[in-house]
């Protein structure tokens, strides 16, 4: 069945109107909400931290066991306090930078 251009244009316009209405009624996408401690500090889980640091879950486990990344277990799930993660990164990156400077 061949459609005439006018018929096609009418149906496309209707379709676009419906899609625009649907889009307007949808709630805007929310940023991920992290659990927050009573003092306002954020807690990150393995998935969040893996994405932020661009590492695997196994690497996070190595950071915990070999390098002392602080963590908390809540309901059999691992969480990291934001301040602990920032301190860990600062300390470990500082050691790494000092190691490069000594090589020169």
BELPE-V375542 format. One record per pair of residues at least 4 apart in sequence whose ideal C-beta (glycine too) atoms are under 8 Angstrom apart, sorted by the first residue. I is the first residue (numbers start at 1). GAP is how many residues later the second one is. Records with the same first field share a line. If there is no record, write none. Layout:
I=GAP + GAP
//
This chain:
3=4 + 5 + 8
4=4
5=4
6=4
7=4
8=4
9=4
10=4
11=4
12=4
13=4
14=4
15=4
16=4
17=4
18=4
19=4
20=4
21=4
22=4
32=16
34=8 + 9 + 10 + 14
35=7 + 8 + 44
36=4 + 5 + 6 + 7
37=4 + 5 + 6 + 44
41=40 + 41 + 42
42=39 + 40
43=29 + 36 + 37 + 38 + 39
44=4 + 5 + 8 + 35 + 36 + 38 + 41
45=4 + 32 + 33 + 34 + 35
46=4 + 11 + 14 + 32
47=4
48=4
49=4 + 6 + 11 + 31 + 36
50=4 + 5 + 6 + 7 + 9 + 10
53=6 + 7 + 36
55=4 + 5 + 8
56=4
57=4
58=4
59=4
60=4 + 9
61=4
62=4 + 5
63=4 + 6 + 25
64=4 + 5 + 7 + 14
67=21 + 25
68=20
69=11 + 15 + 16 + 19
70=10 + 11 + 14 + 18
71=7 + 8 + 9 + 13
72=6 + 7 + 8 + 9
73=4 + 5 + 6
74=5
80=4 + 5
81=4
82=4
83=4
84=4
85=4
86=4
87=4
88=4
89=4
90=4
91=4
92=4
93=4
94=4
95=4
96=4
97=4
98=4
99=4
100=4
//
